[in-house]
Amino acid sequence: MSSSTLTAPRIADVLERLGVHASNSGVSTGTQWKKGEGITLESQSPVDGGLIGSVRSANKVEYEQVVATAQQAFLEWRTWPAPKRGEVVRQLGEELRRHKADLGKLVSFEMGKSYQEGLGEVQEMIDICDFAVGLSRQLHGLTMHSERPEHRMYEQWHPYGLVAVITAFNFPVAVWSWNAALAWVCGDVTIWKPSEKTPLCSIACQHITAQVFKRNGVPEGVSCIVNGGREVGEWLSNDPRIPLVSATGSTRMGKAVGATVGQRLGRSLLELGGNNAIIISDKADLEMALIGCVFGAVGTAGQRCTSTRRLIIHDKVYDVFKQKLVNAYGQLRIGDPLDEKNHVGPLIDKAAVTMYVNALNSAQEQGGSLLVEGGVLSGSGYESGCYVRPAVVEARADMAIVQEETFAPILYLLRYSGDIHEAIAIQNDVKQGLSSAIMTLDLREAERFLSASGSDCGIANVNIGTSGAEIGGAFGGEKETGGGRESGSDAWKTYMRRQTNTINYGSKLPLAQGITFDL
């Protein structure tokens, strides 16, 4: 590791406490770890470019062993009462509280987000565990009146079985927990395919989970991880033994997963790209709007699926707000994300830096004007080559690059001069539909934005930014975002199958719809 002399020892101690070592198997069914005879994944920190550790991934034989163990575990796990399953998840939340600081540091160092955001991600894991505990006593169905006398109808929900969870690098632990905690209380077992860019986080989570599960006698195979490359995702997507595949990542990846799973009539939960916008009305509180816009655009170095990509600003406040934005960007501190004085850490790798540079070049070629210049940083503290300056571009809504999602801190400023309908039309005129927001103190504008003729996104906020969703609400989006819903509300239904039951407690057998059938 090539940055400060403090960083390497600090992370080494963290890894030791989390049970993560320099060379790890990335294949586990719980307490048992396979050799990992597939490809070797090297985890390089974007913070300093150093090698944190290597992970041995699964080959096809080991994958088959994991699936077989998971299948066997499901047969027992589904018979546990849901509140008992919830108690196990409650204890996992407590264990995560004890490991919050260390796991937050590992997330920060392996992925590159700020330490505060790393802590926030672990807090999301804790919160979803708390949510799932309550849910374990509320998995409910409905009762219906039958048209036949002395009959009763109701519906109930049963676990699916094996749930594959494919996660992306930008939230290396939280998104897994959103799926796993709900799936487990529902009676499912999970097989996690983490991002090959952040494998060490998955190993740490598995160690923490295994400790809790072992204390409670949870069957081996309820929590599995299978690290590896693209081929592991293909194995999971093609596997008819896995009825549900939850995949988070790019729209391109999601289309491939959705087509493959759909071909075998399986189910997929897709959380894909976002091209999120904030409308700045001429009736907005500009000081409050500024905070939401800047954090939304530069938080996690613009690598959140909910990151703010576009600002749609009314002409009357455009120049004033533009100047506020320039001033705020001038105060941003870029550097080691474990240093809590810094606002912005690195991009995940040099490939992401290349995409960032190409997007800025395209924006200028298409007529955009750099308001806050970007660029790749070099020199002391930036040796990894993954640090870039957040950029602001004055642009037009019809520019091709504005229609795309670039996973980097690039913010496009767009003007509107008419009423709220014009702004909403600009907001909706992209292929993605994840998160959206409006800054306004006008009740009619706010309600119009939230109405059926308003934002077409799965998330629509008023006077807060596009990023930072709470676990209590269902998370997901429409259009090329995939239509999936995770986390709160009734997202639990995604992990269960519905069954309708009719019971005849009389002495006759009348048929529905008045049909007669006499023998």
C-alpha positions as CSV (number, residue, x, y, z in Angstrom):
1,M,0.0,0.0,0.0
2,S,1.5,3.3,-1.1
3,S,-0.3,6.1,0.7
4,S,0.0,7.2,4.3
5,T,1.9,4.9,6.7
6,L,-1.2,5.0,8.9
7,T,-3.6,3.5,6.4
8,A,-2.1,0.0,5.9
9,P,-1.7,-1.0,9.6
10,R,-5.2,0.5,10.3
11,I,-6.8,-1.7,7.7
12,A,-4.8,-4.7,8.5
13,D,-6.1,-4.6,12.1
14,V,-9.7,-4.1,10.8
15,L,-9.4,-7.1,8.5
16,E,-8.0,-9.3,11.4
17,R,-11.0,-8.3,13.6
18,L,-13.4,-9.1,10.9
19,G,-11.9,-12.5,10.2
20,V,-10.6,-11.5,6.7
21,H,-7.1,-12.6,5.8
22,A,-4.7,-11.8,3.0
23,S,-5.8,-14.8,0.9
24,N,-9.3,-16.0,1.4
25,S,-11.7,-18.5,0.1
26,G,-14.7,-16.6,-1.2
27,V,-17.0,-19.7,-1.3
28,S,-19.0,-20.6,1.8
29,T,-22.2,-22.2,3.0
30,G,-22.1,-20.6,6.4
31,T,-19.4,-21.9,8.8
32,Q,-18.0,-24.1,6.1
33,W,-15.6,-22.7,3.5
34,K,-14.7,-24.4,0.2
35,K,-11.2,-24.3,-1.2
36,G,-12.2,-21.8,-3.9
37,E,-10.8,-23.5,-7.0
38,G,-12.0,-21.0,-9.6
39,I,-10.4,-17.7,-10.7
40,T,-8.5,-15.6,-8.2
41,L,-9.9,-12.1,-7.5
42,E,-7.6,-9.4,-6.4
43,S,-9.1,-6.7,-4.3
44,Q,-7.2,-3.4,-4.9
45,S,-8.2,-0.4,-2.9
46,P,-9.0,2.7,-5.0
47,V,-7.9,4.7,-2.0
48,D,-4.1,4.0,-2.6
49,G,-4.0,1.5,-5.4
50,G,-2.6,-1.2,-3.0
51,L,-3.5,-4.8,-2.9
52,I,-5.7,-5.5,0.1
53,G,-6.0,-9.2,-0.4
54,S,-6.9,-11.9,-2.9
55,V,-10.0,-14.1,-3.0
56,R,-10.3,-17.6,-4.4
57,S,-13.6,-17.9,-6.2
58,A,-15.8,-20.9,-7.0
59,N,-15.5,-23.4,-9.8
60,K,-18.6,-25.2,-11.2
61,V,-18.2,-28.2,-8.9
62,E,-18.1,-26.0,-5.8
63,Y,-21.1,-24.0,-7.1
64,E,-23.0,-27.2,-7.3
65,Q,-22.0,-28.2,-3.8
66,V,-23.2,-24.8,-2.5
67,V,-26.6,-25.1,-4.2
68,A,-27.1,-28.7,-2.9
69,T,-26.3,-27.5,0.6
70,A,-28.7,-24.6,0.3
71,Q,-31.5,-26.9,-1.0
72,Q,-31.1,-29.2,2.0
73,A,-31.0,-26.2,4.4
74,F,-34.3,-24.8,3.0
75,L,-36.1,-28.0,3.8
76,E,-35.5,-27.4,7.5
77,W,-35.4,-23.6,7.6
78,R,-38.8,-23.2,6.1
79,T,-40.3,-25.2,9.0
80,W,-38.9,-22.7,11.6
81,P,-41.6,-20.4,12.9
82,A,-41.2,-17.0,11.3
83,P,-40.7,-15.2,14.7
84,K,-38.0,-17.7,15.5
85,R,-36.3,-16.8,12.2
86,G,-36.8,-13.2,13.1
87,E,-35.0,-13.7,16.4
88,V,-31.9,-14.9,14.6
89,V,-32.0,-11.8,12.4
90,R,-32.4,-9.6,15.5
91,Q,-29.2,-11.1,16.9
92,L,-27.4,-10.4,13.6
93,G,-28.4,-6.8,13.9
94,E,-26.8,-6.7,17.3
95,E,-23.6,-8.3,16.0
96,L,-23.5,-5.7,13.2
97,R,-23.7,-3.0,15.8
98,R,-20.6,-4.4,17.5
99,H,-18.8,-4.5,14.2
100,K,-20.1,-1.3,12.7
101,A,-16.9,0.8,12.9
102,D,-14.7,-2.0,11.5
103,L,-17.1,-3.0,8.7
104,G,-17.6,0.7,7.8
105,K,-13.9,1.1,7.5
106,L,-13.6,-1.9,5.2
107,V,-16.5,-0.7,3.0
108,S,-14.7,2.7,2.8
109,F,-11.3,1.3,2.0
110,E,-12.3,-1.4,-0.5
111,M,-15.0,0.6,-2.3
112,G,-13.7,4.1,-1.8
113,K,-16.8,5.9,-0.3
114,S,-16.2,8.2,2.7
115,Y,-16.0,6.6,6.1
116,Q,-19.2,8.4,7.1
117,E,-21.0,6.8,4.2
118,G,-19.4,3.5,5.1
119,L,-20.9,3.7,8.5
120,G,-24.2,4.8,7.0
121,E,-24.2,1.6,4.8
122,V,-23.7,-0.6,7.9
123,Q,-26.4,1.3,9.6
124,E,-28.7,0.4,6.7
125,M,-27.9,-3.3,7.5
126,I,-28.8,-2.8,11.1
127,D,-32.0,-1.0,10.2
128,I,-33.2,-3.7,7.8
129,C,-32.5,-6.3,10.5
130,D,-34.7,-4.3,12.9
131,F,-37.4,-4.0,10.2
132,A,-37.3,-7.7,9.4
133,V,-37.7,-8.7,13.1
134,G,-41.0,-6.9,13.3
135,L,-42.0,-8.2,9.9
136,S,-41.4,-11.8,11.1
137,R,-44.6,-11.4,13.2
138,Q,-46.6,-9.7,10.4
139,L,-46.4,-12.0,7.3
140,H,-50.1,-11.8,6.6
141,G,-52.6,-13.0,4.1
142,L,-56.3,-12.2,3.4
143,T,-59.6,-13.8,4.1
144,M,-62.4,-13.7,1.5
145,H,-66.0,-14.6,1.5
146,S,-66.9,-17.6,-0.7
147,E,-69.9,-17.7,-3.0
148,R,-70.6,-21.2,-1.8
149,P,-72.3,-21.9,1.5
150,E,-70.2,-23.4,4.3
151,H,-67.0,-22.6,2.6
152,R,-64.1,-20.4,3.7
153,M,-61.4,-18.8,1.5
154,Y,-58.1,-17.3,2.4
155,E,-54.7,-16.7,1.0
156,Q,-51.3,-17.3,2.6
157,W,-47.7,-16.8,1.7
158,H,-45.0,-19.5,1.6
159,P,-41.2,-19.1,1.0
160,Y,-39.9,-19.6,-2.5
161,G,-36.8,-21.5,-1.6
162,L,-33.4,-20.5,-2.9
163,V,-32.9,-16.8,-3.6
164,A,-29.8,-15.6,-5.5
165,V,-28.6,-12.1,-4.6
166,I,-26.3,-10.4,-7.1
167,T,-24.9,-7.1,-5.8
168,A,-22.9,-4.2,-7.2
169,F,-19.7,-2.6,-5.9
170,N,-21.2,0.7,-4.9
171,F,-23.1,-0.7,-1.9
172,P,-21.1,-3.8,-1.2
173,V,-22.9,-4.9,2.0
174,A,-26.2,-3.0,2.3
175,V,-28.0,-4.2,-0.7
176,W,-27.2,-7.8,0.2
177,S,-28.7,-7.3,3.6
178,W,-31.9,-5.7,2.2
179,N,-32.5,-9.0,0.3
180,A,-31.1,-11.5,2.8
181,A,-32.8,-10.2,6.0
182,L,-36.2,-10.2,4.3
183,A,-35.6,-13.5,2.5
184,W,-34.5,-15.2,5.8
185,V,-37.5,-14.2,7.9
186,C,-39.7,-15.3,4.9
187,G,-38.2,-18.7,5.2
188,D,-35.9,-18.6,2.1
189,V,-32.2,-19.3,1.9
190,T,-29.8,-17.1,0.0
191,I,-26.8,-17.5,-2.3
192,W,-24.9,-14.2,-2.6
193,K,-22.8,-13.4,-5.6
194,P,-20.9,-10.2,-4.6
195,S,-19.2,-7.8,-7.0
196,E,-15.8,-9.0,-8.0
197,K,-14.6,-5.5,-7.2
198,T,-15.4,-5.7,-3.5
199,P,-15.1,-9.4,-2.5
200,L,-13.6,-8.8,1.0
201,C,-16.7,-7.1,2.3
202,S,-18.7,-10.3,1.5
203,I,-16.3,-12.5,3.4
204,A,-16.5,-10.2,6.4
205,C,-20.3,-10.3,6.3
206,Q,-20.3,-14.1,6.0
207,H,-18.0,-14.4,9.1
208,I,-20.3,-12.2,11.1
209,T,-23.5,-14.0,10.0
210,A,-22.0,-17.4,10.5
211,Q,-21.2,-16.7,14.2
212,V,-24.8,-15.7,14.9
213,F,-26.3,-18.6,12.9
214,K,-24.0,-21.2,14.6
215,R,-25.1,-20.0,18.1
216,N,-28.7,-20.5,17.1
217,G,-28.4,-23.8,15.3
218,V,-29.4,-22.4,11.9
219,P,-28.9,-25.1,9.2
220,E,-25.7,-24.9,7.2
221,G,-26.6,-23.4,3.8
222,V,-29.1,-20.7,4.8
223,S,-26.5,-18.0,4.1
224,C,-24.2,-18.8,1.2
225,I,-21.7,-16.8,-0.8
226,V,-20.2,-17.6,-4.1
227,N,-17.5,-15.1,-5.2
228,G,-16.5,-15.1,-8.8
229,G,-16.8,-13.3,-12.1
230,R,-19.6,-13.0,-14.7
231,E,-19.8,-16.8,-15.0
232,V,-21.2,-17.1,-11.5
233,G,-24.0,-14.7,-12.3
234,E,-24.8,-16.8,-15.4
235,W,-24.9,-20.0,-13.4
236,L,-27.3,-18.5,-11.0
237,S,-29.5,-16.9,-13.7
238,N,-29.7,-20.2,-15.6
239,D,-30.3,-22.5,-12.6
240,P,-33.9,-23.8,-12.4
241,R,-33.4,-24.7,-8.8
242,I,-33.3,-20.9,-8.0
243,P,-36.8,-19.5,-8.3
244,L,-35.9,-15.9,-7.6
245,V,-32.8,-13.9,-8.7
246,S,-32.3,-10.4,-7.3
247,A,-29.8,-8.4,-9.3
248,T,-28.5,-4.9,-8.7
249,G,-26.3,-3.3,-11.4
250,S,-26.3,-1.8,-14.8
251,T,-29.2,-1.8,-17.1
252,R,-27.2,-3.9,-19.6
253,M,-26.5,-6.5,-16.9
254,G,-30.2,-6.5,-15.8
255,K,-31.5,-7.1,-19.3
256,A,-29.3,-10.1,-19.6
257,V,-30.3,-11.5,-16.2
258,G,-34.0,-10.7,-16.8
259,A,-34.0,-12.5,-20.2
260,T,-32.2,-15.5,-18.9
261,V,-34.4,-16.0,-15.8
262,G,-37.5,-15.2,-17.7
263,Q,-36.7,-17.8,-20.3
264,R,-37.0,-20.5,-17.6
265,L,-40.1,-18.8,-16.2
266,G,-38.2,-17.8,-13.0
267,R,-38.7,-14.5,-11.3
268,S,-36.2,-11.6,-11.2
269,L,-36.0,-8.6,-8.9
270,L,-34.0,-5.9,-10.9
271,E,-32.5,-2.7,-9.4
272,L,-30.7,-1.1,-12.3
273,G,-29.6,2.3,-13.6
274,G,-30.7,5.8,-12.6
275,N,-30.5,9.1,-14.3
276,N,-31.9,11.1,-11.5
277,A,-33.0,14.7,-11.6
278,I,-33.8,17.5,-9.1
279,I,-36.2,20.2,-10.2
280,I,-35.3,23.6,-8.7
281,S,-38.4,25.7,-8.8
282,D,-38.4,29.5,-8.6
283,K,-40.3,29.0,-5.4
284,A,-37.6,26.8,-3.8
285,D,-35.6,27.4,-0.6
286,L,-32.3,27.7,-2.4
287,E,-30.1,27.2,0.6
288,M,-31.8,23.9,1.5
289,A,-31.8,22.9,-2.1
290,L,-28.1,23.4,-2.3
291,I,-27.3,20.8,0.3
292,G,-29.4,18.2,-1.3
293,C,-28.0,18.9,-4.8
294,V,-24.4,18.8,-3.8
295,F,-24.5,15.7,-1.7
296,G,-26.7,14.0,-4.3
297,A,-24.1,14.8,-7.0
298,V,-20.8,14.1,-5.2
299,G,-21.7,11.6,-2.5
300,T,-20.0,8.3,-3.1
301,A,-18.2,10.1,-5.9
302,G,-21.4,10.0,-7.9
303,Q,-21.4,6.2,-7.8
304,R,-24.9,5.7,-6.3
305,C,-27.7,4.5,-8.4
306,T,-29.6,7.4,-6.8
307,S,-26.9,10.0,-7.4
308,T,-28.1,13.3,-8.8
309,R,-27.2,13.6,-12.5
310,R,-29.4,16.5,-13.7
311,L,-30.6,19.7,-12.2
312,I,-33.6,21.3,-13.9
313,I,-33.5,24.9,-12.8
314,H,-36.1,27.6,-13.4
315,D,-34.8,30.6,-15.4
316,K,-35.7,33.0,-12.6
317,V,-33.3,31.4,-10.1
318,Y,-30.8,29.8,-12.6
319,D,-28.0,32.3,-12.3
320,V,-28.3,32.7,-8.5
321,F,-28.3,29.0,-7.9
322,K,-25.6,28.4,-10.4
323,Q,-23.3,30.7,-8.5
324,K,-24.2,29.0,-5.2
325,L,-23.3,25.7,-6.7
326,V,-19.9,26.9,-8.0
327,N,-19.1,28.3,-4.6
328,A,-20.0,25.0,-2.9
329,Y,-18.0,22.9,-5.3
330,G,-15.0,25.1,-4.6
331,Q,-15.1,24.0,-0.9
332,L,-15.1,20.3,-1.6
333,R,-12.2,18.3,-0.3
334,I,-11.1,15.3,-2.2
335,G,-8.9,12.6,-0.8
336,D,-8.5,9.5,1.4
337,P,-12.1,8.6,2.4
338,L,-11.0,7.4,5.8
339,D,-10.1,11.0,6.6
340,E,-13.4,12.4,7.8
341,K,-12.3,15.9,6.7
342,N,-12.7,14.9,3.0
343,H,-16.0,15.0,1.2
344,V,-15.2,13.0,-1.9
345,G,-13.2,9.8,-2.3
346,P,-12.0,7.9,-5.4
347,L,-13.9,6.2,-8.2
348,I,-13.8,2.4,-7.9
349,D,-11.1,1.8,-10.5
350,K,-9.3,3.3,-13.5
351,A,-11.9,2.0,-15.9
352,A,-14.4,4.2,-14.1
353,V,-12.0,7.1,-14.5
354,T,-11.9,6.5,-18.2
355,M,-15.7,6.5,-18.4
356,Y,-15.7,9.8,-16.5
357,V,-13.2,11.4,-18.8
358,N,-15.0,10.2,-21.9
359,A,-18.3,11.5,-20.6
360,L,-16.8,15.0,-20.1
361,N,-15.3,15.0,-23.5
362,S,-18.6,13.9,-25.0
363,A,-20.5,16.6,-23.2
364,Q,-18.2,19.3,-24.6
365,E,-18.4,17.8,-28.1
366,Q,-22.2,17.9,-27.9
367,G,-22.3,21.5,-27.0
368,G,-22.0,21.5,-23.2
369,S,-20.0,24.1,-21.3
370,L,-17.9,23.3,-18.3
371,L,-19.0,25.4,-15.4
372,V,-16.9,23.5,-12.9
373,E,-14.0,21.8,-14.6
374,G,-13.3,18.2,-13.8
375,G,-10.1,16.3,-14.3
376,V,-8.1,13.4,-13.0
377,L,-6.0,14.2,-9.9
378,S,-2.4,13.1,-9.5
379,G,0.4,13.6,-7.0
380,S,0.7,12.9,-3.3
381,G,-2.4,11.2,-1.9
382,Y,-3.7,10.4,-5.4
383,E,-1.3,7.6,-6.4
384,S,-4.1,5.2,-7.2
385,G,-5.1,7.2,-10.2
386,C,-8.8,6.9,-9.2
387,Y,-9.4,10.4,-7.9
388,V,-11.3,12.9,-10.0
389,R,-12.7,16.4,-9.5
390,P,-16.5,16.6,-9.4
391,A,-17.6,18.5,-12.6
392,V,-20.6,20.7,-13.4
393,V,-21.7,21.1,-17.0
394,E,-24.2,23.5,-18.5
395,A,-26.1,21.4,-21.0
396,R,-29.3,20.8,-22.9
397,A,-31.8,18.0,-22.1
398,D,-31.6,16.6,-25.6
399,M,-27.8,16.0,-25.5
400,A,-27.1,12.2,-25.9
401,I,-24.7,12.2,-22.9
402,V,-27.4,13.8,-20.7
403,Q,-29.7,10.9,-21.6
404,E,-27.1,8.4,-20.3
405,E,-26.1,7.4,-16.8
406,T,-22.4,8.0,-16.1
407,F,-21.3,6.5,-12.8
408,A,-19.2,9.5,-11.8
409,P,-19.5,12.9,-10.2
410,I,-20.8,14.8,-13.3
411,L,-23.8,17.1,-12.8
412,Y,-25.7,18.6,-15.8
413,L,-27.5,21.9,-15.4
414,L,-30.7,22.3,-17.5
415,R,-33.0,25.3,-17.8
416,Y,-36.7,25.6,-17.9
417,S,-38.8,28.8,-18.2
418,G,-42.4,27.6,-18.1
419,D,-44.5,26.0,-15.4
420,I,-44.0,22.8,-13.4
421,H,-45.4,20.7,-16.3
422,E,-42.4,21.7,-18.5
423,A,-40.0,20.7,-15.7
424,I,-41.7,17.4,-15.2
425,A,-41.6,16.6,-18.9
426,I,-37.8,17.2,-18.9
427,Q,-37.4,15.1,-15.8
428,N,-39.3,12.2,-17.3
429,D,-37.7,12.3,-20.7
430,V,-35.0,9.7,-20.0
431,K,-35.0,5.9,-20.2
432,Q,-34.4,5.4,-16.5
433,G,-36.9,5.9,-13.7
434,L,-35.3,5.4,-10.3
435,S,-35.2,8.6,-8.1
436,S,-36.4,12.2,-8.5
437,A,-37.0,15.3,-6.4
438,I,-38.4,18.8,-6.5
439,M,-37.4,21.7,-4.4
440,T,-40.4,24.0,-4.0
441,L,-42.4,25.7,-1.2
442,D,-45.4,25.7,-3.5
443,L,-48.0,23.1,-2.4
444,R,-49.6,22.9,-5.8
445,E,-46.2,22.3,-7.5
446,A,-45.3,19.6,-4.9
447,E,-48.5,17.8,-5.3
448,R,-48.4,17.9,-9.1
449,F,-45.0,16.4,-9.0
450,L,-46.2,13.5,-6.9
451,S,-49.4,13.0,-8.9
452,A,-50.1,10.4,-11.6
453,S,-49.1,13.1,-14.2
454,G,-45.9,14.0,-12.3
455,S,-42.7,12.1,-11.8
456,D,-42.6,8.6,-13.4
457,C,-39.9,7.4,-11.0
458,G,-40.2,4.8,-8.3
459,I,-39.0,7.4,-5.8
460,A,-40.3,11.0,-5.8
461,N,-39.2,13.4,-3.1
462,V,-40.1,16.9,-2.1
463,N,-37.5,19.2,-0.6
464,I,-34.9,16.5,-0.1
465,G,-32.4,15.1,-2.7
466,T,-32.5,12.0,-4.8
467,S,-30.2,9.9,-2.7
468,G,-30.4,8.6,0.9
469,A,-33.5,6.4,0.9
470,E,-34.7,5.0,4.2
471,I,-35.4,1.3,4.5
472,G,-39.0,1.7,5.6
473,G,-40.1,2.5,2.1
474,A,-39.9,0.1,-0.9
475,F,-36.8,1.0,-2.9
476,G,-36.8,0.7,-6.7
477,G,-37.7,2.3,-10.0
478,E,-39.5,2.0,-13.3
479,K,-38.6,1.8,-17.0
480,E,-35.0,0.7,-17.5
481,T,-34.4,0.8,-13.8
482,G,-36.1,-2.6,-13.8
483,G,-39.3,-2.3,-11.8
484,G,-38.0,-4.2,-8.7
485,R,-38.8,-3.3,-5.1
486,E,-36.5,-4.1,-2.1
487,S,-36.3,-3.2,1.5
488,G,-39.5,-1.7,3.2
489,S,-43.2,-1.5,2.8
490,D,-44.6,-4.8,1.3
491,A,-41.4,-5.7,-0.6
492,W,-41.4,-8.9,1.5
493,K,-44.0,-10.4,-0.9
494,T,-41.3,-10.6,-3.6
495,Y,-39.6,-13.3,-1.6
496,M,-42.7,-15.5,-1.1
497,R,-45.2,-17.4,-3.2
498,R,-48.9,-16.7,-2.8
499,Q,-51.4,-19.6,-2.2
500,T,-55.2,-19.4,-2.2
501,N,-57.0,-21.9,0.0
502,T,-60.7,-22.9,0.0
503,I,-62.1,-25.0,2.8
504,N,-65.4,-26.8,2.7
505,Y,-66.7,-27.4,6.2
506,G,-70.2,-28.5,5.2
507,S,-71.7,-31.8,4.2
508,K,-72.3,-31.0,0.5
509,L,-70.0,-30.2,-2.4
510,P,-71.5,-27.2,-4.3
511,L,-69.5,-26.1,-7.3
512,A,-68.5,-22.5,-8.1
513,Q,-70.4,-20.5,-10.7
514,G,-73.6,-22.6,-10.0
515,I,-72.4,-25.5,-12.0
516,T,-74.2,-28.8,-11.4
517,F,-72.5,-32.2,-11.7
518,D,-74.6,-35.1,-10.6
519,L,-73.5,-38.8,-10.6
